[in-house]
Amino acid sequence: MLNIFRKQKLLNSEDEHFQIECYSWLLRHFGGVDFYHHTTLVLPTREHFPEPVSSHDEVAVTTFQQVMTYCNMQDWPVTLVAQEREPNSIVGESLLVQNVPRSPQGTFSVNEHNEVTISYNPELVSNPVSLVATYAHELAHYLTATAPQAPPGGWENWEFATDIAATFLGFGVFMANSAFSFHQFSGNGSSGWQASRAGYLSEAEHSYALAIFLRLKGIEPTKAIPHCDRNIRSYLKKALSELDKSDVIERLKAIEPSKSMR
């Protein structure tokens, strides 16, 4: 007899499988001592981002350097550049221009000389959580580009795997909190509400990835939950409960890294 009162799982079976396979891929190529002993849960606190700054440019550069350090990639050669500022869609009182092209949050590129460039949208400087999440995502691009094997499902899934890799590097709270934004804007005689989405995974998917990270690292959820948005707290608790009723973490912990590449 079917149990019509059975609780629905946080993720469907395909998305859950992809997360587990991505963590398996990451642990094989970038796990071991680097992950279990050096990677930390990075939080939006003065403890983790204490450096005083005096300008927008300094915020961008200093934050990038801090994120690189937490990724244990501070010695990796990379050039950071600001993208051109986006055109203002508000051109007059209560007048909006529709379909104005939007710049990406960030980009990762490698030229013919194997020189790496990471760009960021300068608008992010006023949103530290999204700025850190963007840097973490692009540095995860850099890291996973060195993997000898494609991510689960092939390189066409690289962006999705990169979002999970950013959580694997310790930035799960930032990734989850920046996944969806809904806020009020006002100025130039106009006001309203704006919704935006960053990254490639949903809030629930980011929360599941964060739950795996916490359980693998043996970090108490109370370290992360106070810094999570309300939706993320709910998703994270559900993900932790589901993981604790499965053997996922045991199976992931049994994975032997091929070798440390960091």
SULWO-V45082 format. One record per pair of residues at least 4 apart in sequence whose ideal C-beta (glycine too) atoms are under 8 Angstrom apart, sorted by the first residue. I is the first residue (numbers start at 1). GAP is how many residues later the second one is. D is the distance in Angstrom with one decimal. If there is no record, write none. Layout:
((I/GAP/D) (I/GAP/D))
This chain:
((9/4/7.9) (9/7/7.2) (9/233/6.3) (10/194/5.4) (10/197/7.3) (10/198/6.0) (10/225/6.3) (10/228/4.9) (10/229/5.4) (10/232/6.2) (11/4/4.2) (11/5/4.4) (11/8/7.2) (11/193/6.3) (11/194/6.5) (11/197/5.7) (12/4/6.9) (13/4/6.1) (14/4/6.5) (15/4/6.6) (15/190/6.1) (15/193/8.0) (16/4/6.6) (16/192/7.2) (17/4/6.1) (18/4/6.2) (18/134/6.0) (18/135/7.0) (18/139/7.6) (18/142/7.1) (19/4/6.5) (19/145/6.4) (19/186/7.1) (19/189/5.7) (19/190/5.9) (19/193/6.7) (20/4/6.4) (20/192/7.8) (20/228/5.9) (20/231/7.8) (20/232/7.2) (21/4/6.4) (21/131/3.8) (22/4/6.3) (22/129/6.3) (22/130/5.7) (22/138/7.8) (22/139/5.0) (22/142/4.5) (22/143/7.5) (23/4/6.0) (23/141/7.0) (23/145/7.0) (23/186/7.9) (23/189/5.7) (23/193/7.6) (23/229/5.5) (24/4/6.4) (24/128/7.9) (24/228/6.5) (24/231/5.8) (25/4/6.6) (25/122/7.3) (25/124/7.1) (25/126/5.7) (25/127/5.9) (25/136/7.2) (26/4/5.4) (26/5/6.7) (26/9/7.9) (26/118/7.8) (26/138/7.3) (26/139/5.9) (26/142/4.9) (27/4/3.5) (27/8/6.8) (27/225/6.3) (27/228/4.5) (27/230/6.4) (28/227/6.0) (28/228/7.7) (28/229/5.9) (28/230/5.3) (29/118/4.8) (29/119/7.1) (29/120/7.2) (29/228/7.0) (29/229/6.1) (29/232/6.1) (30/4/6.4) (30/5/6.6) (30/113/6.6) (30/117/7.7) (30/138/7.3) (30/227/7.4) (30/230/7.5) (30/231/6.2) (30/232/6.0) (31/4/4.5) (31/5/7.3) (31/224/6.6) (31/226/4.3) (32/4/6.9) (32/225/3.9) (32/228/5.4) (33/4/5.0) (33/5/6.9) (33/227/6.7) (34/4/5.3) (34/5/6.8) (34/38/6.5) (34/226/5.3) (34/228/5.0) (35/4/5.0) (35/133/7.3) (35/181/7.8) (36/180/7.8) (36/181/7.1) (38/34/5.7) (39/33/7.4) (39/129/7.6) (39/130/6.5) (39/131/5.1) (39/178/7.2) (40/30/6.5) (40/130/5.3) (41/129/5.7) (41/131/7.4) (41/132/7.3) (41/172/7.4) (41/173/7.4) (41/176/7.0) (41/178/5.4) (41/182/6.1) (41/183/6.3) (42/6/5.4) (42/25/7.9) (42/28/5.0) (42/90/7.7) (42/128/4.5) (42/129/5.4) (42/131/7.3) (42/132/7.0) (43/4/7.3) (43/5/5.4) (43/130/6.0) (43/180/7.6) (43/181/7.4) (43/184/5.2) (44/4/7.4) (44/5/7.3) (44/84/6.9) (44/85/5.9) (44/88/7.4) (44/129/6.9) (44/130/6.8) (44/133/7.8) (44/183/5.9) (45/4/7.1) (45/182/7.4) (46/4/5.2) (48/18/7.6) (48/22/7.5) (49/14/6.9) (49/17/5.9) (49/79/7.5) (49/83/7.8) (51/11/5.0) (51/15/6.7) (53/5/4.3) (53/6/4.7) (53/9/5.4) (54/4/5.8) (55/4/7.0) (56/4/6.6) (56/66/7.0) (56/69/4.7) (57/4/6.4) (57/25/7.7) (58/4/5.7) (59/4/5.9) (59/66/5.1) (59/69/7.8) (59/72/7.8) (60/4/6.4) (60/20/7.3) (60/22/6.7) (60/60/6.4) (60/62/7.2) (60/65/5.6) (60/71/7.3) (61/4/6.5) (61/19/6.6) (62/4/6.5) (63/4/6.3) (63/65/7.1) (63/68/5.8) (63/69/6.4) (63/72/6.7) (64/4/6.3) (64/16/5.2) (64/54/7.7) (64/56/7.7) (64/71/5.4) (65/4/6.6) (65/9/7.2) (66/4/6.7) (67/4/6.3) (67/65/6.0) (67/68/4.3) (67/69/5.9) (67/72/6.5) (67/104/7.6) (68/5/5.0) (68/6/4.8) (68/8/7.2) (68/10/7.8) (68/67/7.9) (68/71/6.4) (69/5/4.7) (70/99/7.2) (70/100/5.7) (70/101/7.6) (71/65/7.3) (71/68/5.0) (71/69/7.8) (71/72/7.1) (71/98/5.0) (71/99/7.6) (72/190/5.6) (73/66/5.9) (73/69/7.0) (73/70/6.8) (73/189/7.1) (76/40/7.6) (76/66/6.6) (77/38/7.4) (77/39/6.5) (78/38/4.6) (78/39/7.1) (78/40/5.7) (78/64/6.8) (79/36/7.0) (79/37/7.0) (79/38/4.8) (79/39/7.4) (80/37/7.8) (80/38/5.5) (80/39/7.6) (80/40/7.1) (81/36/6.1) (81/37/7.6) (81/38/4.9) (81/39/7.9) (82/37/7.0) (82/38/6.3) (82/40/4.8) (83/20/5.1) (83/21/7.7) (83/24/7.7) (83/36/5.1) (83/37/6.7) (83/38/5.3) (83/39/6.6) (84/19/7.3) (85/37/5.8) (85/38/7.2) (86/14/7.3) (86/15/7.7) (86/16/6.5) (86/17/5.3) (86/35/7.4) (86/37/6.4) (87/10/7.8) (87/13/5.6) (87/14/7.7) (89/7/5.5) (89/8/4.9) (89/9/7.9) (89/11/4.5) (90/5/7.1) (90/6/5.9) (90/7/7.8) (90/97/6.7) (90/98/4.9) (90/100/5.1) (91/4/5.4) (91/5/7.6) (91/6/5.7) (92/96/7.1) (92/97/7.2) (93/95/6.7) (93/96/3.2) (93/97/6.7) (94/95/5.9) (94/96/5.3) (95/95/7.4) (96/94/6.8) (103/18/5.0) (103/20/7.9) (104/17/6.9) (105/15/7.3) (105/16/5.5) (105/19/6.5) (105/25/6.8) (105/28/8.0) (105/29/4.4) (105/32/7.7) (105/93/5.6) (105/94/8.0) (106/12/6.4) (106/13/6.0) (106/14/4.8) (106/15/6.8) (106/18/8.0) (106/28/4.1) (106/29/7.0) (106/31/6.6) (106/32/4.6) (107/10/7.9) (107/11/7.0) (107/12/4.6) (107/31/7.0) (108/8/7.3) (108/9/7.7) (108/10/5.6) (108/30/4.6) (108/33/3.9) (108/34/6.1) (108/37/7.7) (109/7/7.4) (109/8/5.1) (109/9/8.0) (109/10/7.8) (110/4/6.0) (110/5/6.9) (110/6/5.4) (110/7/7.7) (110/35/7.3) (111/4/5.0) (111/6/7.4) (116/26/6.0) (118/17/7.4) (118/20/4.6) (118/21/7.3) (118/24/7.3) (120/4/5.9) (120/11/6.9) (120/14/5.8) (120/15/7.0) (120/18/7.8) (121/13/7.5) (123/4/7.6) (124/6/5.1) (124/7/4.2) (124/10/5.9) (125/6/6.3) (127/4/6.2) (127/51/8.0) (128/4/6.2) (129/4/6.3) (129/45/5.6) (129/48/5.4) (129/49/5.3) (130/4/6.1) (130/48/4.5) (130/51/7.4) (130/68/5.9) (131/4/6.5) (132/4/6.2) (132/39/6.6) (132/42/4.7) (133/4/6.3) (133/33/7.1) (133/38/6.5) (133/41/4.2) (133/42/5.2) (133/44/7.6) (133/45/4.1) (133/65/6.5) (133/66/7.0) (134/4/6.4) (134/44/7.9) (134/64/7.3) (135/4/6.1) (136/4/6.2) (136/30/4.1) (136/33/6.1) (136/35/3.8) (136/38/6.3) (136/39/6.8) (137/4/6.8) (137/25/5.9) (137/26/6.4) (137/29/4.9) (137/38/7.4) (137/62/6.5) (138/4/6.8) (139/4/6.4) (139/27/7.7) (139/30/7.1) (140/4/6.0) (140/22/4.8) (140/23/7.7) (140/25/3.8) (140/26/4.3) (140/28/7.5) (140/29/5.9) (141/4/6.2) (141/17/7.8) (141/21/5.2) (142/4/7.8) (143/22/6.5) (143/26/7.2) (143/119/7.1) (144/7/6.8) (144/14/7.1) (144/17/6.6) (144/18/6.0) (144/21/5.2) (146/115/5.7) (147/4/7.4) (147/114/7.6) (148/110/7.9) (150/4/5.1) (150/5/5.0) (150/8/7.8) (151/4/7.0) (151/6/5.4) (151/7/5.7) (151/9/8.0) (151/10/3.6) (152/5/6.4) (152/9/6.9) (153/4/3.9) (157/4/5.6) (158/4/6.0) (159/4/7.0) (159/41/4.7) (160/4/7.1) (160/40/5.0) (160/41/6.4) (161/4/6.1) (162/4/6.6) (162/38/7.6) (163/4/7.3) (163/12/6.3) (163/36/5.1) (163/37/5.1) (163/38/4.6) (163/42/7.8) (163/43/7.1) (163/46/7.5) (164/4/6.3) (164/37/7.3) (164/45/4.9) (165/4/6.4) (166/5/5.0) (166/6/7.7) (166/8/7.9) (166/9/5.3) (167/4/6.3) (167/5/3.7) (167/8/5.4) (167/9/8.0) (167/39/6.9) (167/42/4.3) (167/43/5.6) (167/46/5.5) (168/41/7.7) (168/45/6.5) (170/43/7.6) (171/4/5.6) (172/4/6.1) (172/34/6.9) (172/37/6.1) (172/38/3.4) (172/41/5.3) (172/42/7.9) (172/52/7.3) (173/4/6.1) (173/37/6.8) (173/51/5.6) (173/54/5.2) (173/55/6.1) (173/59/7.9) (174/4/6.0) (175/4/6.7) (175/24/6.4) (175/26/7.7) (175/31/5.0) (175/34/7.5) (175/35/7.5) (176/27/6.2) (176/30/3.9) (176/31/5.5) (176/34/5.7) (176/52/6.4) (176/53/7.5) (176/56/4.5) (176/59/7.8) (176/60/7.6) (177/50/7.8) (177/51/6.5) (177/52/5.1) (177/55/6.2) (178/20/4.9) (178/21/6.9) (179/18/6.7) (179/19/6.3) (179/20/5.6) (179/22/6.6) (179/23/6.6) (179/24/4.7) (179/27/5.1) (180/15/7.5) (180/16/7.6) (180/17/5.4) (180/18/7.8) (180/23/5.7) (180/51/7.9) (181/13/7.7) (181/14/6.9) (181/15/4.8) (181/16/7.6) (181/17/7.2) (182/11/6.7) (182/12/7.4) (182/13/4.8) (183/10/7.1) (183/11/5.9) (184/7/7.0) (184/8/7.3) (184/9/5.6) (184/10/7.6) (185/5/7.9) (185/6/6.6) (185/7/6.2) (185/8/7.4) (185/9/5.3) (186/4/7.0) (186/5/3.8) (186/6/7.9) (187/4/7.6) (199/7/7.4) (201/4/3.8) (201/5/5.1) (201/8/7.3) (202/4/7.0) (203/4/6.2) (203/28/5.5) (203/29/6.1) (203/32/6.1) (204/4/6.5) (204/31/4.9) (204/35/7.9) (205/4/6.5) (206/4/6.3) (206/26/7.4) (207/4/6.4) (207/25/5.4) (207/28/3.5) (207/29/4.6) (207/31/7.8) (207/32/5.3) (208/4/6.8) (208/27/7.4) (208/31/4.4) (209/4/6.6) (210/4/6.4) (210/14/6.7) (210/22/7.9) (210/26/6.0) (210/29/7.5) (211/4/6.4) (211/10/8.0) (211/25/5.8) (211/28/3.6) (211/29/4.8) (211/32/5.7) (212/4/6.0) (212/27/7.9) (212/31/6.7) (212/36/7.2) (212/37/7.2) (212/40/7.1) (213/4/6.1) (213/6/7.7) (214/5/4.7) (214/6/7.8) (214/7/5.8) (214/9/7.9) (214/10/6.3) (214/26/7.1) (215/25/7.1) (215/28/5.6) (215/29/7.7) (215/34/4.6) (216/33/6.3) (216/36/6.1) (216/37/6.6) (219/4/5.5) (219/5/7.2) (221/4/5.4) (221/15/6.8) (221/16/7.5) (221/19/5.9) (222/4/7.2) (224/4/6.2) (224/12/7.1) (225/8/5.4) (225/11/6.5) (225/12/7.6) (228/4/3.9) (228/5/4.8) (228/8/6.1) (229/4/7.1) (230/4/6.9) (231/4/6.3) (232/4/5.8) (233/4/6.5) (234/4/6.6) (235/4/6.2) (236/4/6.3) (237/4/6.4) (238/4/6.4) (239/4/6.3) (240/4/6.3) (241/4/6.8) (242/4/6.5) (243/5/5.5) (243/6/5.9) (247/4/5.7) (248/4/6.3) (249/4/6.1) (250/4/6.6) (251/4/7.7))
